[in-house]
Amino acid sequence: MTPSTAACASKRAGPDIGKIGRSALDEHSRLACTEALDDGRAVIAVAFRHRAVAFFPTTASPRSAAS
């Protein structure tokens, strides 16, 4: 962690401190899937990607499914 990152992190409070945010966006519906992850390792990021890909078909609207 760089000194400026450490300084900013020390000023924040809450349960998600030290978490890394990941988001996946469906550009057609503008629906986003976002999670706060414990770290940025590739294995964690790939697992998020799999969850996000599985999330979008379950939320498809009838209009977007017909397109």
Biopython code that builds the backbone (N, CA, C, O; Angstrom):
import numpy as np
from Bio.PDB.StructureBuilder import StructureBuilder

atoms = [
    (1, "MET", "N", (0.853, -1.169, 0.000)),
    (1, "MET", "CA", (0.000, 0.000, 0.000)),
    (1, "MET", "C", (0.900, 1.235, 0.000)),
    (1, "MET", "O", (1.856, 1.310, 0.772)),
    (2, "THR", "N", (0.599, 2.181, -0.850)),
    (2, "THR", "CA", (1.383, 3.418, -0.894)),
    (2, "THR", "C", (1.033, 4.277, 0.311)),
    (2, "THR", "O", (-0.033, 4.088, 0.896)),
    (3, "PRO", "N", (1.889, 5.211, 0.701)),
    (3, "PRO", "CA", (1.594, 6.062, 1.850)),
    (3, "PRO", "C", (0.283, 6.824, 1.701)),
    (3, "PRO", "O", (-0.464, 6.956, 2.671)),
    (4, "SER", "N", (-0.011, 7.331, 0.498)),
    (4, "SER", "CA", (-1.250, 8.092, 0.323)),
    (4, "SER", "C", (-2.474, 7.180, 0.455)),
    (4, "SER", "O", (-3.504, 7.598, 0.982)),
    (5, "THR", "N", (-2.363, 5.943, -0.022)),
    (5, "THR", "CA", (-3.466, 4.995, 0.111)),
    (5, "THR", "C", (-3.677, 4.643, 1.576)),
    (5, "THR", "O", (-4.816, 4.565, 2.035)),
    (6, "ALA", "N", (-2.606, 4.435, 2.303)),
    (6, "ALA", "CA", (-2.708, 4.109, 3.727)),
    (6, "ALA", "C", (-3.339, 5.260, 4.497)),
    (6, "ALA", "O", (-4.158, 5.032, 5.387)),
    (7, "ALA", "N", (-2.970, 6.488, 4.165)),
    (7, "ALA", "CA", (-3.525, 7.655, 4.850)),
    (7, "ALA", "C", (-5.011, 7.776, 4.591)),
    (7, "ALA", "O", (-5.777, 8.071, 5.509)),
    (8, "CYS", "N", (-5.434, 7.551, 3.350)),
    (8, "CYS", "CA", (-6.857, 7.635, 3.016)),
    (8, "CYS", "C", (-7.634, 6.520, 3.704)),
    (8, "CYS", "O", (-8.732, 6.749, 4.213)),
    (9, "ALA", "N", (-7.073, 5.322, 3.721)),
    (9, "ALA", "CA", (-7.758, 4.182, 4.324)),
    (9, "ALA", "C", (-7.935, 4.385, 5.823)),
    (9, "ALA", "O", (-8.938, 3.955, 6.393)),
    (10, "SER", "N", (-6.971, 5.034, 6.462)),
    (10, "SER", "CA", (-7.067, 5.223, 7.906)),
    (10, "SER", "C", (-8.147, 6.225, 8.284)),
    (10, "SER", "O", (-8.591, 6.243, 9.433)),
    (11, "LYS", "N", (-8.578, 7.056, 7.346)),
    (11, "LYS", "CA", (-9.604, 8.065, 7.629)),
    (11, "LYS", "C", (-11.016, 7.548, 7.407)),
    (11, "LYS", "O", (-11.984, 8.206, 7.787)),
    (12, "ARG", "N", (-11.144, 6.373, 6.793)),
    (12, "ARG", "CA", (-12.462, 5.815, 6.521)),
    (12, "ARG", "C", (-12.851, 4.833, 7.623)),
    (12, "ARG", "O", (-11.989, 4.220, 8.254)),
    (13, "ALA", "N", (-14.139, 4.692, 7.845)),
    (13, "ALA", "CA", (-14.618, 3.740, 8.844)),
    (13, "ALA", "C", (-15.774, 2.955, 8.255)),
    (13, "ALA", "O", (-16.523, 3.472, 7.425)),
    (14, "GLY", "N", (-15.919, 1.736, 8.671)),
    (14, "GLY", "CA", (-17.040, 0.926, 8.222)),
    (14, "GLY", "C", (-16.625, -0.512, 7.992)),
    (14, "GLY", "O", (-15.439, -0.837, 8.049)),
    (15, "PRO", "N", (-17.597, -1.377, 7.732)),
    (15, "PRO", "CA", (-17.318, -2.805, 7.610)),
    (15, "PRO", "C", (-16.552, -3.189, 6.350)),
    (15, "PRO", "O", (-15.971, -4.274, 6.308)),
    (16, "ASP", "N", (-16.526, -2.347, 5.329)),
    (16, "ASP", "CA", (-15.884, -2.714, 4.067)),
    (16, "ASP", "C", (-14.483, -2.125, 3.905)),
    (16, "ASP", "O", (-13.953, -2.110, 2.794)),
    (17, "ILE", "N", (-13.884, -1.647, 4.973)),
    (17, "ILE", "CA", (-12.530, -1.112, 4.892)),
    (17, "ILE", "C", (-11.586, -2.253, 4.536)),
    (17, "ILE", "O", (-11.664, -3.336, 5.117)),
    (18, "GLY", "N", (-10.703, -2.011, 3.590)),
    (18, "GLY", "CA", (-9.765, -3.028, 3.157)),
    (18, "GLY", "C", (-10.333, -3.934, 2.087)),
    (18, "GLY", "O", (-9.669, -4.883, 1.671)),
    (19, "LYS", "N", (-11.533, -3.669, 1.635)),
    (19, "LYS", "CA", (-12.158, -4.471, 0.590)),
    (19, "LYS", "C", (-11.870, -3.846, -0.769)),
    (19, "LYS", "O", (-11.575, -2.655, -0.869)),
    (20, "ILE", "N", (-11.959, -4.655, -1.803)),
    (20, "ILE", "CA", (-11.777, -4.203, -3.174)),
    (20, "ILE", "C", (-13.113, -4.342, -3.881)),
    (20, "ILE", "O", (-13.713, -5.417, -3.871)),
    (21, "GLY", "N", (-13.579, -3.274, -4.488)),
    (21, "GLY", "CA", (-14.854, -3.304, -5.197)),
    (21, "GLY", "C", (-14.685, -3.818, -6.612)),
    (21, "GLY", "O", (-13.769, -3.403, -7.322)),
    (22, "ARG", "N", (-15.551, -4.707, -7.021)),
    (22, "ARG", "CA", (-15.582, -5.220, -8.391)),
    (22, "ARG", "C", (-16.992, -5.038, -8.916)),
    (22, "ARG", "O", (-17.964, -5.277, -8.199)),
    (23, "SER", "N", (-17.103, -4.620, -10.155)),
    (23, "SER", "CA", (-18.405, -4.447, -10.784)),
    (23, "SER", "C", (-18.395, -5.031, -12.187)),
    (23, "SER", "O", (-17.386, -4.984, -12.889)),
    (24, "ALA", "N", (-19.528, -5.579, -12.578)),
    (24, "ALA", "CA", (-19.744, -6.039, -13.948)),
    (24, "ALA", "C", (-21.016, -5.344, -14.420)),
    (24, "ALA", "O", (-21.996, -5.273, -13.679)),
    (25, "LEU", "N", (-21.006, -4.837, -15.636)),
    (25, "LEU", "CA", (-22.122, -4.048, -16.144)),
    (25, "LEU", "C", (-22.684, -4.662, -17.412)),
    (25, "LEU", "O", (-21.939, -4.972, -18.341)),
    (26, "ASP", "N", (-24.002, -4.837, -17.452)),
    (26, "ASP", "CA", (-24.697, -5.242, -18.672)),
    (26, "ASP", "C", (-25.047, -3.946, -19.392)),
    (26, "ASP", "O", (-25.939, -3.215, -18.960)),
    (27, "GLU", "N", (-24.361, -3.664, -20.468)),
    (27, "GLU", "CA", (-24.536, -2.381, -21.154)),
    (27, "GLU", "C", (-25.911, -2.244, -21.794)),
    (27, "GLU", "O", (-26.378, -1.124, -22.002)),
    (28, "HIS", "N", (-26.567, -3.352, -22.111)),
    (28, "HIS", "CA", (-27.891, -3.274, -22.733)),
    (28, "HIS", "C", (-28.949, -2.836, -21.715)),
    (28, "HIS", "O", (-29.713, -1.904, -21.966)),
    (29, "SER", "N", (-28.986, -3.503, -20.584)),
    (29, "SER", "CA", (-30.007, -3.192, -19.579)),
    (29, "SER", "C", (-29.533, -2.152, -18.562)),
    (29, "SER", "O", (-30.334, -1.614, -17.798)),
    (30, "ARG", "N", (-28.218, -1.871, -18.557)),
    (30, "ARG", "CA", (-27.586, -0.967, -17.590)),
    (30, "ARG", "C", (-27.678, -1.491, -16.163)),
    (30, "ARG", "O", (-27.642, -0.720, -15.204)),
    (31, "LEU", "N", (-27.797, -2.788, -16.035)),
    (31, "LEU", "CA", (-27.826, -3.440, -14.739)),
    (31, "LEU", "C", (-26.395, -3.759, -14.332)),
    (31, "LEU", "O", (-25.595, -4.205, -15.155)),
    (32, "ALA", "N", (-26.073, -3.532, -13.058)),
    (32, "ALA", "CA", (-24.717, -3.801, -12.576)),
    (32, "ALA", "C", (-24.750, -4.830, -11.461)),
    (32, "ALA", "O", (-25.689, -4.879, -10.666)),
    (33, "CYS", "N", (-23.729, -5.638, -11.415)),
    (33, "CYS", "CA", (-23.500, -6.588, -10.338)),
    (33, "CYS", "C", (-22.214, -6.135, -9.654)),
    (33, "CYS", "O", (-21.160, -6.092, -10.289)),
    (34, "THR", "N", (-22.287, -5.798, -8.378)),
    (34, "THR", "CA", (-21.139, -5.254, -7.660)),
    (34, "THR", "C", (-20.934, -6.015, -6.364)),
    (34, "THR", "O", (-21.899, -6.347, -5.676)),
    (35, "GLU", "N", (-19.691, -6.291, -6.031)),
    (35, "GLU", "CA", (-19.350, -6.964, -4.778)),
    (35, "GLU", "C", (-18.123, -6.303, -4.174)),
    (35, "GLU", "O", (-17.273, -5.777, -4.893)),
    (36, "ALA", "N", (-18.035, -6.331, -2.855)),
    (36, "ALA", "CA", (-16.830, -5.915, -2.138)),
    (36, "ALA", "C", (-16.074, -7.196, -1.795)),
    (36, "ALA", "O", (-16.568, -8.035, -1.043)),
    (37, "LEU", "N", (-14.886, -7.338, -2.346)),
    (37, "LEU", "CA", (-14.104, -8.565, -2.181)),
    (37, "LEU", "C", (-12.973, -8.347, -1.188)),
    (37, "LEU", "O", (-12.524, -7.222, -0.973)),
    (38, "ASP", "N", (-12.519, -9.446, -0.586)),
    (38, "ASP", "CA", (-11.465, -9.361, 0.429)),
    (38, "ASP", "C", (-10.106, -8.975, -0.134)),
    (38, "ASP", "O", (-9.336, -8.289, 0.538)),
    (39, "ASP", "N", (-9.799, -9.396, -1.338)),
    (39, "ASP", "CA", (-8.517, -9.046, -1.927)),
    (39, "ASP", "C", (-8.618, -9.087, -3.443)),
    (39, "ASP", "O", (-9.668, -9.408, -3.999)),
    (40, "GLY", "N", (-7.515, -8.760, -4.106)),
    (40, "GLY", "CA", (-7.527, -8.658, -5.558)),
    (40, "GLY", "C", (-6.849, -9.817, -6.274)),
    (40, "GLY", "O", (-6.464, -9.688, -7.437)),
    (41, "ARG", "N", (-6.701, -10.945, -5.591)),
    (41, "ARG", "CA", (-6.062, -12.090, -6.253)),
    (41, "ARG", "C", (-6.890, -12.528, -7.455)),
    (41, "ARG", "O", (-8.110, -12.365, -7.481)),
    (42, "ALA", "N", (-6.212, -13.079, -8.437)),
    (42, "ALA", "CA", (-6.876, -13.502, -9.672)),
    (42, "ALA", "C", (-7.975, -14.511, -9.403)),
    (42, "ALA", "O", (-9.041, -14.443, -10.015)),
    (43, "VAL", "N", (-7.733, -15.445, -8.501)),
    (43, "VAL", "CA", (-8.729, -16.484, -8.187)),
    (43, "VAL", "C", (-10.024, -15.855, -7.665)),
    (43, "VAL", "O", (-11.114, -16.313, -8.010)),
    (44, "ILE", "N", (-9.915, -14.827, -6.851)),
    (44, "ILE", "CA", (-11.084, -14.131, -6.294)),
    (44, "ILE", "C", (-11.800, -13.370, -7.412)),
    (44, "ILE", "O", (-13.028, -13.404, -7.493)),
    (45, "ALA", "N", (-11.049, -12.690, -8.267)),
    (45, "ALA", "CA", (-11.636, -11.924, -9.370)),
    (45, "ALA", "C", (-12.345, -12.837, -10.366)),
    (45, "ALA", "O", (-13.417, -12.490, -10.862)),
    (46, "VAL", "N", (-11.766, -13.989, -10.665)),
    (46, "VAL", "CA", (-12.389, -14.931, -11.595)),
    (46, "VAL", "C", (-13.668, -15.507, -10.991)),
    (46, "VAL", "O", (-14.662, -15.682, -11.696)),
    (47, "ALA", "N", (-13.650, -15.798, -9.711)),
    (47, "ALA", "CA", (-14.865, -16.302, -9.047)),
    (47, "ALA", "C", (-15.980, -15.252, -9.103)),
    (47, "ALA", "O", (-17.143, -15.592, -9.317)),
    (48, "PHE", "N", (-15.621, -13.971, -8.910)),
    (48, "PHE", "CA", (-16.612, -12.906, -9.037)),
    (48, "PHE", "C", (-17.180, -12.868, -10.454)),
    (48, "PHE", "O", (-18.389, -12.738, -10.644)),
    (49, "ARG", "N", (-16.309, -12.981, -11.428)),
    (49, "ARG", "CA", (-16.767, -12.964, -12.831)),
    (49, "ARG", "C", (-17.764, -14.074, -13.099)),
    (49, "ARG", "O", (-18.768, -13.851, -13.775)),
    (50, "HIS", "N", (-17.507, -15.265, -12.581)),
    (50, "HIS", "CA", (-18.439, -16.381, -12.764)),
    (50, "HIS", "C", (-19.787, -16.094, -12.088)),
    (50, "HIS", "O", (-20.839, -16.391, -12.652)),
    (51, "ARG", "N", (-19.753, -15.521, -10.891)),
    (51, "ARG", "CA", (-21.011, -15.174, -10.202)),
    (51, "ARG", "C", (-21.768, -14.095, -10.971)),
    (51, "ARG", "O", (-22.992, -14.155, -11.079)),
    (52, "ALA", "N", (-21.049, -13.110, -11.506)),
    (52, "ALA", "CA", (-21.698, -12.028, -12.255)),
    (52, "ALA", "C", (-22.334, -12.552, -13.536)),
    (52, "ALA", "O", (-23.460, -12.179, -13.864)),
    (53, "VAL", "N", (-21.629, -13.409, -14.260)),
    (53, "VAL", "CA", (-22.180, -13.978, -15.501)),
    (53, "VAL", "C", (-23.431, -14.798, -15.190)),
    (53, "VAL", "O", (-24.390, -14.767, -15.961)),
    (54, "ALA", "N", (-23.437, -15.519, -14.090)),
    (54, "ALA", "CA", (-24.611, -16.300, -13.702)),
    (54, "ALA", "C", (-25.756, -15.388, -13.251)),
    (54, "ALA", "O", (-26.924, -15.744, -13.408)),
    (55, "PHE", "N", (-25.436, -14.220, -12.695)),
    (55, "PHE", "CA", (-26.440, -13.282, -12.193)),
    (55, "PHE", "C", (-27.270, -12.658, -13.307)),
    (55, "PHE", "O", (-28.489, -12.552, -13.178)),
    (56, "PHE", "N", (-26.632, -12.244, -14.397)),
    (56, "PHE", "CA", (-27.338, -11.489, -15.429)),
    (56, "PHE", "C", (-28.473, -12.240, -16.108)),
    (56, "PHE", "O", (-29.530, -11.634, -16.288)),
    (57, "PRO", "N", (-28.351, -13.501, -16.499)),
    (57, "PRO", "CA", (-29.493, -14.172, -17.136)),
    (57, "PRO", "C", (-30.704, -14.300, -16.202)),
    (57, "PRO", "O", (-31.842, -14.339, -16.669)),
    (58, "THR", "N", (-30.466, -14.364, -14.904)),
    (58, "THR", "CA", (-31.585, -14.499, -13.961)),
    (58, "THR", "C", (-32.338, -13.205, -13.790)),
    (58, "THR", "O", (-33.447, -13.205, -13.257)),
    (59, "THR", "N", (-31.759, -12.089, -14.232)),
    (59, "THR", "CA", (-32.405, -10.784, -14.057)),
    (59, "THR", "C", (-32.882, -10.185, -15.373)),
    (59, "THR", "O", (-33.310, -9.032, -15.411)),
    (60, "ALA", "N", (-32.812, -10.957, -16.450)),
    (60, "ALA", "CA", (-33.194, -10.424, -17.761)),
    (60, "ALA", "C", (-34.682, -10.089, -17.804)),
    (60, "ALA", "O", (-35.526, -10.866, -17.358)),
    (61, "SER", "N", (-34.975, -8.932, -18.343)),
    (61, "SER", "CA", (-36.378, -8.533, -18.506)),
    (61, "SER", "C", (-36.921, -9.191, -19.764)),
    (61, "SER", "O", (-36.142, -9.577, -20.636)),
    (62, "PRO", "N", (-38.248, -9.331, -19.883)),
    (62, "PRO", "CA", (-38.815, -9.922, -21.113)),
    (62, "PRO", "C", (-38.403, -9.150, -22.375)),
    (62, "PRO", "O", (-38.196, -9.745, -23.432)),
    (63, "ARG", "N", (-38.287, -7.823, -22.254)),
    (63, "ARG", "CA", (-37.897, -7.019, -23.403)),
    (63, "ARG", "C", (-36.466, -7.336, -23.848)),
    (63, "ARG", "O", (-36.205, -7.484, -25.042)),
    (64, "SER", "N", (-35.528, -7.442, -22.871)),
    (64, "SER", "CA", (-34.144, -7.714, -23.251)),
    (64, "SER", "C", (-33.973, -9.154, -23.721)),
    (64, "SER", "O", (-33.085, -9.429, -24.529)),
    (65, "ALA", "N", (-34.793, -10.074, -23.239)),
    (65, "ALA", "CA", (-34.715, -11.474, -23.682)),
    (65, "ALA", "C", (-35.193, -11.619, -25.116)),
    (65, "ALA", "O", (-34.737, -12.514, -25.827)),
    (66, "ALA", "N", (-36.113, -10.745, -25.562)),
    (66, "ALA", "CA", (-36.657, -10.811, -26.917)),
    (66, "ALA", "C", (-35.711, -10.201, -27.943)),
    (66, "ALA", "O", (-35.834, -10.476, -29.137)),
    (67, "SER", "N", (-34.771, -9.380, -27.494)),
    (67, "SER", "CA", (-33.845, -8.696, -28.416)),
    (67, "SER", "C", (-32.848, -9.636, -29.013)),
    (67, "SER", "O", (-32.003, -9.218, -29.805)),
]
sb = StructureBuilder()
sb.init_structure("model")
sb.init_model(0)
sb.init_chain("A")
sb.init_seg("    ")
for serial, (resi, resn, name, xyz) in enumerate(atoms, 1):
    if name == "N":
        sb.init_residue(resn, " ", resi, " ")
    sb.init_atom(name, np.array(xyz, "f"), 0.0, 1.0, " ", f" {name:<3s}", serial, name[0])
structure = sb.get_structure()
